[in-house]
Amino acid sequence: MEALLDDHVDAMFQALADRTRRDIVRRVMVEELSVSELADSYEMSFAGVQKHVAVLERAGLVSKQRVGRAQIAHVEISAIRTVSSMLSELEGVWSARVERIDGLLAQDGPEVDENKEQSCLSSKPPTTNIP
């Protein structure tokens, strides 16, 4: 079960690794667009945009609905929430590590004499006499 979820998350991140696909997700989050409308904005063939949408669809990030002759793409909010949740989890792990490192540095770091530090900051830089 967990491997299936990991495979799904892998597919979502692999789909989002491409800038065109990220842009498509952003655009269909704002408004549902047909694949033809999406294709008008890129310097690639309609088939190329269709392939990007298909990758997003296989990853579960985008769905298409046929309306007449058009295929309307819309974002799957639950998939975006899954990606967001995964990134938040990773950020939490990273933040905890940074906090531990900061704590260790605060314990073991050299004590700074604030008076000495101030005098160093206010003194003029040394001059050199180069002949």
C-alpha positions in Angstrom: 0.0 0.0 0.0 2.8 2.4 1.0 4.8 1.5 -2.2 1.7 2.3 -4.3 1.4 5.7 -2.6 5.2 6.3 -3.1 4.8 5.4 -6.8 2.0 7.9 -7.1 4.0 10.6 -5.4 7.0 9.9 -7.6 4.7 10.2 -10.7 3.4 13.6 -9.5 6.9 15.0 -8.8 8.2 13.6 -12.1 5.4 15.3 -13.9 6.0 18.6 -12.1 9.7 18.4 -12.9 9.0 19.9 -16.3 8.5 23.7 -16.5 5.8 23.5 -19.2 3.8 21.0 -17.2 4.1 23.2 -14.1 2.9 26.2 -16.2 -0.1 24.1 -17.4 -1.0 23.2 -13.8 -0.8 26.9 -12.8 -3.0 28.0 -15.7 -5.7 25.3 -15.2 -5.7 26.2 -11.5 -6.8 29.7 -12.4 -9.3 28.6 -15.0 -10.3 25.4 -16.8 -8.9 25.5 -20.4 -9.2 23.4 -23.4 -6.1 21.7 -24.7 -6.4 23.9 -27.8 -6.4 27.0 -25.6 -3.4 25.7 -23.8 -1.6 24.9 -27.0 -2.1 28.5 -28.3 0.3 29.8 -25.6 3.3 27.5 -26.3 5.8 27.4 -29.1 5.2 23.7 -29.6 2.8 21.6 -31.6 -0.7 20.8 -30.3 0.4 17.2 -30.1 3.3 18.3 -27.8 1.0 20.1 -25.4 -1.4 17.1 -25.6 1.5 14.9 -24.4 2.3 17.2 -21.5 -1.4 17.2 -20.5 -1.4 13.4 -20.8 1.6 13.1 -18.4 -0.2 15.3 -15.9 -3.3 13.3 -16.3 -1.5 10.0 -15.7 0.1 11.5 -12.6 -3.4 12.4 -11.4 -2.7 16.2 -11.3 -5.0 17.1 -14.2 -8.3 15.7 -15.5 -9.9 16.2 -18.9 -13.6 16.4 -19.6 -15.0 16.3 -23.1 -17.3 19.3 -23.8 -18.5 19.0 -27.4 -15.3 18.7 -29.5 -13.1 20.3 -26.9 -11.2 18.5 -24.1 -11.3 20.8 -21.0 -8.5 20.4 -18.6 -8.9 21.1 -14.9 -6.6 20.6 -11.9 -7.2 17.9 -9.3 -7.0 19.8 -6.1 -6.6 16.6 -4.0 -3.4 15.8 -5.9 -2.1 19.4 -5.4 -2.9 19.0 -1.6 -0.9 15.7 -1.6 2.1 17.4 -3.2 1.8 20.4 -0.8 1.5 18.1 2.2 4.6 16.1 1.1 6.6 19.3 0.7 5.4 20.6 4.1 6.5 17.4 5.7 10.0 17.7 4.2 10.2 21.3 5.2 9.3 20.3 8.8 12.1 17.7 8.9 14.6 20.3 7.5 13.5 23.0 9.9 13.9 20.7 12.9 17.5 19.9 11.7 18.3 23.6 11.3 17.0 24.3 14.8 19.1 21.5 16.2 22.2 22.9 14.5 21.5 26.4 15.7 21.1 25.0 19.2 24.4 23.2 19.0 26.2 26.3 17.7 24.7 28.4 20.5 26.1 25.9 23.0 29.5 25.2 21.6 30.3 28.5 19.8 33.0 30.9 21.1 31.7 33.5 23.4 31.9 36.9 21.7 33.1 39.9 23.7 30.6 42.5 22.5 32.8 45.4 23.5 35.8 44.0 21.6 33.5 43.4 18.5 32.2 47.0 18.7 35.7 48.4 18.8 36.8 46.3 15.8 33.8 47.6 13.8 34.4 51.2 14.6 38.2 51.3 14.0 39.6 52.4 10.7 40.9 49.8 8.4 44.7 49.5 8.5 46.5 51.6 5.9 49.5 50.3 4.1 52.3 52.4 2.7 53.2 50.9 -0.6 56.2 52.6 -2.1 
